[in-house]
Amino acid sequence: MPILPCEAFVTGTAAHVLSAGRTRLRDAGLPDPATDARRLLAFVMGVPGARLTLHLQDPLTADAVQRFEAAIEARLRRQPVAQIVGGRQFWGRWFNVTPDVLDPRPETETLIAAALEKPALRILDLGTGSGCILLTLLAEWPDATGCALEASPAALAVARSNAEALSLTQRATFQLGDWTRPGWAGALEGPFDLIVSNPPYVTHSEMADLEADVLDWEPHMALSPGGDGLDAYRAIIPALRGLLTPTGRVLLEIGPTQGAQVSDLAAAGGLENVQLLPDLDSRDRVVLAHNFAK
């Protein structure tokens, strides 16, 4: 069904246009119409979101009104805001986002916070996507270098673009690789002080319950391996000890119901001091483990 134009978009100040956009999103049942409308209008006007209030009495050009309406229509089709505006803030930095990568999520910052508790010089990011994990750590640790492994050439291109935007290309390498293929770890030049990963972990049964914003717009290969959601951990964990330095660490993002299972896989794989770390909503979010010299 075509989305009909709204007369309120035709003219008025930024405040009037913002109100009309918010109403359309609210009437369509989107969960946070006010925030979405503000982010889209700030993008169209080319102003920081935090300063949008200072510009609400500004008149909008016809071109800006048209672009805002197009952005609202895209959101009504449940396209994620990050894809519409081209990126998202993650740990205080802007990362380009396209339909080829997952939208960086706040809960992944749990992994960043844990990683930063102990400096590392060589980092491996398995399934890098947008590169938000590896590149954030490199930006925080000026002496570190890192390798990003990714099975999707399109996603790897996005990660490279983010490295360029953050001036990190000299310290980051990008490698096409797939942990579902035999011998994948042998192509990596370890060892690494820190291995991080946010692998696909949504179960087959959970996929159908995802919001349309995710299910219809984000890459399924980055969301779910199918089955019980644990296949990525089963492939990754047996190779970790061979890729880590003797006292290296590994941090794996998990689904909130997978803590015990992934912890058991880590222990069975020879990793030690396995810990579960919660996110800000007190849900299990990260498995931390260590590799100790024998």
BALOBA-1460 file (C-alpha; in Angstrom, 3 decimals):
// residues 294
<rec num="1" residu="m" x="0.000" y="0.000" z="0.000"/>
<rec num="2" residu="p" x="1.507" y="3.391" z="-0.966"/>
<rec num="3" residu="i" x="2.214" y="5.828" z="1.834"/>
<rec num="4" residu="l" x="0.188" y="8.956" z="1.244"/>
<rec num="5" residu="p" x="1.852" y="12.378" z="1.577"/>
<rec num="6" residu="c" x="0.990" y="14.422" z="4.626"/>
<rec num="7" residu="e" x="-0.176" y="18.009" z="4.087"/>
<rec num="8" residu="a" x="1.683" y="19.110" z="7.225"/>
<rec num="9" residu="f" x="4.969" y="18.349" z="5.456"/>
<rec num="10" residu="v" x="4.285" y="20.890" z="2.735"/>
<rec num="11" residu="t" x="5.246" y="23.999" z="4.671"/>
<rec num="12" residu="g" x="6.140" y="25.287" z="8.126"/>
<rec num="13" residu="t" x="8.987" y="25.486" z="10.578"/>
<rec num="14" residu="a" x="11.131" y="22.570" z="11.583"/>
<rec num="15" residu="a" x="8.923" y="22.194" z="14.665"/>
<rec num="16" residu="h" x="5.791" y="21.815" z="12.533"/>
<rec num="17" residu="v" x="7.402" y="19.282" z="10.245"/>
<rec num="18" residu="l" x="8.838" y="17.368" z="13.210"/>
<rec num="19" residu="s" x="5.394" y="17.162" z="14.799"/>
<rec num="20" residu="a" x="3.866" y="15.832" z="11.590"/>
<rec num="21" residu="g" x="6.571" y="13.191" z="11.222"/>
<rec num="22" residu="r" x="6.256" y="12.119" z="14.840"/>
<rec num="23" residu="t" x="2.491" y="11.745" z="14.440"/>
<rec num="24" residu="r" x="2.840" y="9.540" z="11.379"/>
<rec num="25" residu="l" x="5.317" y="7.262" z="13.116"/>
<rec num="26" residu="r" x="3.179" y="7.120" z="16.256"/>
<rec num="27" residu="d" x="0.018" y="6.307" z="14.307"/>
<rec num="28" residu="a" x="1.858" y="3.478" z="12.565"/>
<rec num="29" residu="g" x="2.712" y="1.943" z="15.933"/>
<rec num="30" residu="l" x="6.470" y="2.447" z="15.917"/>
<rec num="31" residu="p" x="7.860" y="2.061" z="19.437"/>
<rec num="32" residu="d" x="9.742" y="5.371" z="19.806"/>
<rec num="33" residu="p" x="8.305" y="7.828" z="17.274"/>
<rec num="34" residu="a" x="9.614" y="10.967" z="18.989"/>
<rec num="35" residu="t" x="13.245" y="9.815" z="19.029"/>
<rec num="36" residu="d" x="13.091" y="8.475" z="15.473"/>
<rec num="37" residu="a" x="11.542" y="11.680" z="14.113"/>
<rec num="38" residu="r" x="14.154" y="13.840" z="15.839"/>
<rec num="39" residu="r" x="17.050" y="11.752" z="14.537"/>
<rec num="40" residu="l" x="15.682" y="11.865" z="11.009"/>
<rec num="41" residu="l" x="15.051" y="15.615" z="11.072"/>
<rec num="42" residu="a" x="18.503" y="16.335" z="12.516"/>
<rec num="43" residu="f" x="19.991" y="14.259" z="9.714"/>
<rec num="44" residu="v" x="18.024" y="16.116" z="7.035"/>
<rec num="45" residu="m" x="18.912" y="19.510" z="8.504"/>
<rec num="46" residu="g" x="22.572" y="18.567" z="8.949"/>
<rec num="47" residu="v" x="22.682" y="19.489" z="12.631"/>
<rec num="48" residu="p" x="23.775" y="17.404" z="15.654"/>
<rec num="49" residu="g" x="20.840" y="15.694" z="17.300"/>
<rec num="50" residu="a" x="21.639" y="17.317" z="20.623"/>
<rec num="51" residu="r" x="21.273" y="20.768" z="19.029"/>
<rec num="52" residu="l" x="18.085" y="20.163" z="17.086"/>
<rec num="53" residu="t" x="15.989" y="22.060" z="19.660"/>
<rec num="54" residu="l" x="17.915" y="25.240" z="18.816"/>
<rec num="55" residu="h" x="16.771" y="24.953" z="15.185"/>
<rec num="56" residu="l" x="13.124" y="24.050" z="15.606"/>
<rec num="57" residu="q" x="11.923" y="27.544" z="14.674"/>
<rec num="58" residu="d" x="13.962" y="27.544" z="11.464"/>
<rec num="59" residu="p" x="11.957" y="27.404" z="8.220"/>
<rec num="60" residu="l" x="12.711" y="24.371" z="6.065"/>
<rec num="61" residu="t" x="13.409" y="24.512" z="2.362"/>
<rec num="62" residu="a" x="11.155" y="22.524" z="0.062"/>
<rec num="63" residu="d" x="14.055" y="20.160" z="-0.591"/>
<rec num="64" residu="a" x="14.578" y="19.528" z="3.139"/>
<rec num="65" residu="v" x="10.859" y="18.886" z="3.626"/>
<rec num="66" residu="q" x="10.885" y="16.403" z="0.750"/>
<rec num="67" residu="r" x="13.927" y="14.587" z="2.121"/>
<rec num="68" residu="f" x="12.380" y="14.414" z="5.589"/>
<rec num="69" residu="e" x="9.184" y="12.974" z="4.159"/>
<rec num="70" residu="a" x="11.212" y="10.355" z="2.284"/>
<rec num="71" residu="a" x="13.035" y="9.482" z="5.511"/>
<rec num="72" residu="i" x="9.743" y="9.127" z="7.391"/>
<rec num="73" residu="e" x="8.376" y="6.893" z="4.639"/>
<rec num="74" residu="a" x="11.470" y="4.701" z="4.859"/>
<rec num="75" residu="r" x="10.988" y="4.395" z="8.608"/>
<rec num="76" residu="l" x="7.316" y="3.510" z="8.080"/>
<rec num="77" residu="r" x="8.577" y="0.601" z="5.974"/>
<rec num="78" residu="r" x="10.525" y="-0.363" z="9.133"/>
<rec num="79" residu="q" x="13.933" y="0.441" z="7.706"/>
<rec num="80" residu="p" x="16.214" y="1.063" z="10.709"/>
<rec num="81" residu="v" x="17.039" y="4.702" z="11.400"/>
<rec num="82" residu="a" x="20.770" y="3.919" z="11.262"/>
<rec num="83" residu="q" x="20.414" y="2.694" z="7.677"/>
<rec num="84" residu="i" x="18.344" y="5.711" z="6.675"/>
<rec num="85" residu="v" x="20.842" y="8.221" z="8.039"/>
<rec num="86" residu="g" x="23.827" y="6.060" z="7.108"/>
<rec num="87" residu="g" x="25.262" y="5.277" z="10.520"/>
<rec num="88" residu="r" x="25.115" y="5.256" z="14.290"/>
<rec num="89" residu="q" x="27.088" y="6.414" z="17.313"/>
<rec num="90" residu="f" x="28.820" y="3.568" z="19.159"/>
<rec num="91" residu="w" x="31.080" y="4.201" z="22.152"/>
<rec num="92" residu="g" x="31.147" y="7.873" z="21.201"/>
<rec num="93" residu="r" x="32.154" y="7.387" z="17.568"/>
<rec num="94" residu="w" x="30.247" y="7.371" z="14.293"/>
<rec num="95" residu="f" x="30.097" y="4.115" z="12.335"/>
<rec num="96" residu="n" x="28.722" y="3.759" z="8.830"/>
<rec num="97" residu="v" x="25.824" y="1.303" z="8.661"/>
<rec num="98" residu="t" x="24.297" y="-0.351" z="5.582"/>
<rec num="99" residu="p" x="21.955" y="-3.329" z="5.096"/>
<rec num="100" residu="d" x="25.110" y="-5.469" z="4.762"/>
<rec num="101" residu="v" x="25.984" y="-5.191" z="8.474"/>
<rec num="102" residu="l" x="24.271" y="-5.363" z="11.831"/>
<rec num="103" residu="d" x="23.267" y="-2.091" z="13.404"/>
<rec num="104" residu="p" x="25.702" y="-1.599" z="16.347"/>
<rec num="105" residu="r" x="23.716" y="-2.138" z="19.528"/>
<rec num="106" residu="p" x="24.168" y="-0.612" z="22.987"/>
<rec num="107" residu="e" x="24.450" y="-4.047" z="24.613"/>
<rec num="108" residu="t" x="27.616" y="-4.721" z="22.604"/>
<rec num="109" residu="e" x="29.239" y="-1.906" z="24.568"/>
<rec num="110" residu="t" x="29.300" y="-4.402" z="27.463"/>
<rec num="111" residu="l" x="31.994" y="-6.258" z="25.531"/>
<rec num="112" residu="i" x="33.924" y="-3.036" z="24.917"/>
<rec num="113" residu="a" x="33.871" y="-2.087" z="28.596"/>
<rec num="114" residu="a" x="35.164" y="-5.526" z="29.600"/>
<rec num="115" residu="a" x="37.895" y="-5.496" z="26.964"/>
<rec num="116" residu="l" x="39.191" y="-2.121" z="28.081"/>
<rec num="117" residu="e" x="39.848" y="-3.377" z="31.612"/>
<rec num="118" residu="k" x="43.150" y="-4.869" z="30.414"/>
<rec num="119" residu="p" x="45.175" y="-3.418" z="27.509"/>
<rec num="120" residu="a" x="46.024" y="-5.557" z="24.485"/>
<rec num="121" residu="l" x="48.522" y="-5.035" z="21.679"/>
<rec num="122" residu="r" x="47.158" y="-7.504" z="19.083"/>
<rec num="123" residu="i" x="43.428" y="-7.999" z="18.625"/>
<rec num="124" residu="l" x="41.423" y="-10.408" z="16.490"/>
<rec num="125" residu="d" x="37.774" y="-9.657" z="15.728"/>
<rec num="126" residu="l" x="35.851" y="-12.648" z="14.385"/>
<rec num="127" residu="g" x="32.854" y="-11.667" z="12.252"/>
<rec num="128" residu="t" x="33.642" y="-7.965" z="12.321"/>
<rec num="129" residu="g" x="30.567" y="-6.632" z="10.467"/>
<rec num="130" residu="s" x="30.747" y="-2.839" z="10.639"/>
<rec num="131" residu="g" x="34.032" y="-3.115" z="12.513"/>
<rec num="132" residu="c" x="32.597" y="-1.307" z="15.522"/>
<rec num="133" residu="i" x="34.230" y="-3.613" z="18.087"/>
<rec num="134" residu="l" x="37.747" y="-3.822" z="16.671"/>
<rec num="135" residu="l" x="37.919" y="-0.191" z="15.567"/>
<rec num="136" residu="t" x="36.634" y="1.089" z="18.900"/>
<rec num="137" residu="l" x="39.348" y="-0.842" z="20.713"/>
<rec num="138" residu="l" x="42.043" y="0.383" z="18.325"/>
<rec num="139" residu="a" x="40.863" y="3.955" z="18.805"/>
<rec num="140" residu="e" x="41.036" y="3.517" z="22.580"/>
<rec num="141" residu="w" x="44.456" y="1.823" z="22.457"/>
<rec num="142" residu="p" x="46.771" y="3.869" z="20.199"/>
<rec num="143" residu="d" x="49.551" y="1.260" z="20.336"/>
<rec num="144" residu="a" x="47.360" y="-1.699" z="19.369"/>
<rec num="145" residu="t" x="46.937" y="-3.387" z="15.993"/>
<rec num="146" residu="g" x="44.129" y="-5.663" z="14.915"/>
<rec num="147" residu="c" x="42.792" y="-8.104" z="12.359"/>
<rec num="148" residu="a" x="39.155" y="-8.296" z="11.298"/>
<rec num="149" residu="l" x="37.826" y="-11.572" z="9.887"/>
<rec num="150" residu="e" x="34.542" y="-11.462" z="7.963"/>
<rec num="151" residu="a" x="32.765" y="-13.888" z="5.639"/>
<rec num="152" residu="s" x="30.829" y="-11.194" z="3.748"/>
<rec num="153" residu="p" x="32.790" y="-9.104" z="1.216"/>
<rec num="154" residu="a" x="30.131" y="-6.376" z="1.417"/>
<rec num="155" residu="a" x="30.398" y="-6.193" z="5.204"/>
<rec num="156" residu="l" x="34.183" y="-6.126" z="4.971"/>
<rec num="157" residu="a" x="33.890" y="-3.091" z="2.684"/>
<rec num="158" residu="v" x="31.807" y="-1.300" z="5.315"/>
<rec num="159" residu="a" x="34.378" y="-2.100" z="8.001"/>
<rec num="160" residu="r" x="37.145" y="-0.742" z="5.785"/>
<rec num="161" residu="s" x="35.184" y="2.455" z="5.211"/>
<rec num="162" residu="n" x="34.831" y="2.895" z="8.959"/>
<rec num="163" residu="a" x="38.541" y="2.342" z="9.473"/>
<rec num="164" residu="e" x="39.263" y="5.022" z="6.890"/>
<rec num="165" residu="a" x="36.832" y="7.454" z="8.509"/>
<rec num="166" residu="l" x="38.483" y="6.898" z="11.900"/>
<rec num="167" residu="s" x="42.042" y="7.078" z="10.479"/>
<rec num="168" residu="l" x="42.774" y="3.528" z="11.620"/>
<rec num="169" residu="t" x="43.713" y="1.848" z="8.342"/>
<rec num="170" residu="q" x="47.398" y="1.695" z="9.284"/>
<rec num="171" residu="r" x="46.632" y="-0.410" z="12.349"/>
<rec num="172" residu="a" x="43.813" y="-2.612" z="11.072"/>
<rec num="173" residu="t" x="43.891" y="-5.445" z="8.540"/>
<rec num="174" residu="f" x="40.787" y="-6.967" z="6.974"/>
<rec num="175" residu="q" x="40.611" y="-10.580" z="5.934"/>
<rec num="176" residu="l" x="37.894" y="-12.493" z="4.118"/>
<rec num="177" residu="g" x="37.308" y="-15.745" z="5.966"/>
<rec num="178" residu="d" x="34.612" y="-18.092" z="7.181"/>
<rec num="179" residu="w" x="34.789" y="-20.108" z="10.405"/>
<rec num="180" residu="t" x="32.364" y="-22.657" z="8.952"/>
<rec num="181" residu="r" x="35.101" y="-23.804" z="6.543"/>
<rec num="182" residu="p" x="37.840" y="-26.247" z="7.643"/>
<rec num="183" residu="g" x="41.224" y="-24.711" z="8.348"/>
<rec num="184" residu="w" x="39.933" y="-21.173" z="8.725"/>
<rec num="185" residu="a" x="42.070" y="-20.410" z="11.767"/>
<rec num="186" residu="g" x="45.268" y="-21.475" z="10.014"/>
<rec num="187" residu="a" x="45.047" y="-18.497" z="7.686"/>
<rec num="188" residu="l" x="45.305" y="-16.061" z="10.604"/>
<rec num="189" residu="e" x="48.667" y="-14.774" z="11.746"/>
<rec num="190" residu="g" x="48.497" y="-15.050" z="15.528"/>
<rec num="191" residu="p" x="48.947" y="-15.085" z="18.342"/>
<rec num="192" residu="f" x="46.616" y="-12.414" z="19.683"/>
<rec num="193" residu="d" x="46.385" y="-10.880" z="23.146"/>
<rec num="194" residu="l" x="42.640" y="-10.445" z="22.777"/>
<rec num="195" residu="i" x="40.042" y="-12.190" z="20.631"/>
<rec num="196" residu="v" x="36.580" y="-10.659" z="20.418"/>
<rec num="197" residu="s" x="33.460" y="-11.730" z="18.584"/>
<rec num="198" residu="n" x="29.789" y="-10.915" z="18.263"/>
<rec num="199" residu="p" x="28.823" y="-13.970" z="16.194"/>
<rec num="200" residu="p" x="25.352" y="-14.905" z="14.942"/>
<rec num="201" residu="y" x="23.499" y="-16.458" z="17.879"/>
<rec num="202" residu="v" x="19.748" y="-16.047" z="17.321"/>
<rec num="203" residu="t" x="18.074" y="-19.465" z="17.272"/>
<rec num="204" residu="h" x="15.993" y="-20.672" z="14.341"/>
<rec num="205" residu="s" x="12.799" y="-20.438" z="16.380"/>
<rec num="206" residu="e" x="13.616" y="-16.912" z="17.587"/>
<rec num="207" residu="m" x="14.091" y="-15.555" z="14.077"/>
<rec num="208" residu="a" x="10.354" y="-15.431" z="13.388"/>
<rec num="209" residu="d" x="9.816" y="-13.321" z="16.522"/>
<rec num="210" residu="l" x="12.295" y="-10.591" z="15.570"/>
<rec num="211" residu="e" x="10.954" y="-7.109" z="14.874"/>
<rec num="212" residu="a" x="10.528" y="-6.238" z="11.197"/>
<rec num="213" residu="d" x="13.285" y="-3.620" z="11.596"/>
<rec num="214" residu="v" x="15.724" y="-6.483" z="12.146"/>
<rec num="215" residu="l" x="14.218" y="-9.410" z="10.241"/>
<rec num="216" residu="d" x="13.527" y="-7.505" z="7.018"/>
<rec num="217" residu="w" x="16.550" y="-5.222" z="6.940"/>
<rec num="218" residu="e" x="19.602" y="-6.772" z="8.634"/>
<rec num="219" residu="p" x="21.723" y="-9.607" z="7.162"/>
<rec num="220" residu="h" x="20.416" y="-12.991" z="8.284"/>
<rec num="221" residu="m" x="23.871" y="-14.563" z="8.123"/>
<rec num="222" residu="a" x="24.978" y="-12.146" z="10.853"/>
<rec num="223" residu="l" x="21.909" y="-12.841" z="12.985"/>
<rec num="224" residu="s" x="21.506" y="-16.601" z="13.105"/>
<rec num="225" residu="p" x="23.381" y="-19.796" z="12.249"/>
<rec num="226" residu="g" x="20.082" y="-21.663" z="12.530"/>
<rec num="227" residu="g" x="19.301" y="-24.467" z="14.940"/>
<rec num="228" residu="d" x="20.011" y="-23.693" z="18.587"/>
<rec num="229" residu="g" x="22.099" y="-20.617" z="17.747"/>
<rec num="230" residu="l" x="25.340" y="-22.094" z="19.080"/>
<rec num="231" residu="d" x="27.058" y="-23.276" z="15.889"/>
<rec num="232" residu="a" x="29.362" y="-20.247" z="15.711"/>
<rec num="233" residu="y" x="30.669" y="-20.911" z="19.232"/>
<rec num="234" residu="r" x="31.167" y="-24.591" z="18.412"/>
<rec num="235" residu="a" x="33.305" y="-23.587" z="15.441"/>
<rec num="236" residu="i" x="35.211" y="-20.737" z="17.078"/>
<rec num="237" residu="i" x="36.020" y="-21.970" z="20.570"/>
<rec num="238" residu="p" x="38.142" y="-25.053" z="19.668"/>
<rec num="239" residu="a" x="40.507" y="-22.791" z="17.706"/>
<rec num="240" residu="l" x="40.886" y="-20.084" z="20.320"/>
<rec num="241" residu="r" x="43.660" y="-21.483" z="22.460"/>
<rec num="242" residu="g" x="45.848" y="-21.862" z="19.382"/>
<rec num="243" residu="l" x="45.232" y="-18.250" z="18.403"/>
<rec num="244" residu="l" x="45.735" y="-16.681" z="21.840"/>
<rec num="245" residu="t" x="48.950" y="-15.680" z="23.566"/>
<rec num="246" residu="p" x="49.558" y="-17.734" z="26.734"/>
<rec num="247" residu="t" x="47.824" y="-15.142" z="28.907"/>
<rec num="248" residu="g" x="45.384" y="-13.872" z="26.276"/>
<rec num="249" residu="r" x="41.680" y="-13.262" z="26.751"/>
<rec num="250" residu="v" x="38.577" y="-13.964" z="24.717"/>
<rec num="251" residu="l" x="35.284" y="-12.062" z="24.862"/>
<rec num="252" residu="l" x="32.209" y="-13.509" z="23.157"/>
<rec num="253" residu="e" x="28.852" y="-11.777" z="22.957"/>
<rec num="254" residu="i" x="25.954" y="-14.165" z="23.572"/>
<rec num="255" residu="g" x="22.192" y="-14.260" z="23.658"/>
<rec num="256" residu="p" x="20.742" y="-13.725" z="27.151"/>
<rec num="257" residu="t" x="19.734" y="-17.390" z="27.549"/>
<rec num="258" residu="q" x="23.009" y="-18.896" z="26.289"/>
<rec num="259" residu="g" x="25.362" y="-18.119" z="29.161"/>
<rec num="260" residu="a" x="25.624" y="-21.595" z="30.664"/>
<rec num="261" residu="q" x="25.925" y="-23.358" z="27.319"/>
<rec num="262" residu="v" x="28.630" y="-21.089" z="25.899"/>
<rec num="263" residu="s" x="30.496" y="-21.109" z="29.219"/>
<rec num="264" residu="d" x="30.506" y="-24.917" z="29.123"/>
<rec num="265" residu="l" x="31.787" y="-24.872" z="25.542"/>
<rec num="266" residu="a" x="34.590" y="-22.491" z="26.561"/>
<rec num="267" residu="a" x="35.642" y="-24.689" z="29.472"/>
<rec num="268" residu="a" x="35.513" y="-27.828" z="27.327"/>
<rec num="269" residu="g" x="37.681" y="-26.026" z="24.764"/>
<rec num="270" residu="g" x="40.495" y="-25.593" z="27.279"/>
<rec num="271" residu="l" x="39.848" y="-21.992" z="28.274"/>
<rec num="272" residu="e" x="40.054" y="-21.077" z="31.943"/>
<rec num="273" residu="n" x="38.556" y="-18.656" z="34.446"/>
<rec num="274" residu="v" x="35.332" y="-18.488" z="32.434"/>
<rec num="275" residu="q" x="33.032" y="-15.676" z="33.557"/>
<rec num="276" residu="l" x="29.588" y="-14.384" z="32.575"/>
<rec num="277" residu="l" x="29.193" y="-10.619" z="32.281"/>
<rec num="278" residu="p" x="25.777" y="-8.907" z="32.355"/>
<rec num="279" residu="d" x="24.628" y="-5.970" z="30.241"/>
<rec num="280" residu="l" x="22.971" y="-2.859" z="31.695"/>
<rec num="281" residu="d" x="19.653" y="-4.715" z="31.837"/>
<rec num="282" residu="s" x="21.270" y="-7.427" z="34.006"/>
<rec num="283" residu="r" x="20.994" y="-10.015" z="31.233"/>
<rec num="284" residu="d" x="23.881" y="-12.367" z="30.455"/>
<rec num="285" residu="r" x="25.643" y="-10.735" z="27.506"/>
<rec num="286" residu="v" x="29.352" y="-11.645" z="27.336"/>
<rec num="287" residu="v" x="31.426" y="-14.729" z="28.085"/>
<rec num="288" residu="l" x="34.960" y="-13.849" z="29.210"/>
<rec num="289" residu="a" x="37.647" y="-16.525" z="29.318"/>
<rec num="290" residu="h" x="41.433" y="-16.738" z="29.640"/>
<rec num="291" residu="n" x="44.225" y="-18.818" z="28.155"/>
<rec num="292" residu="f" x="46.865" y="-19.603" z="30.733"/>
<rec num="293" residu="a" x="50.320" y="-21.013" z="29.988"/>
<rec num="294" residu="k" x="50.782" y="-24.520" z="31.313"/>
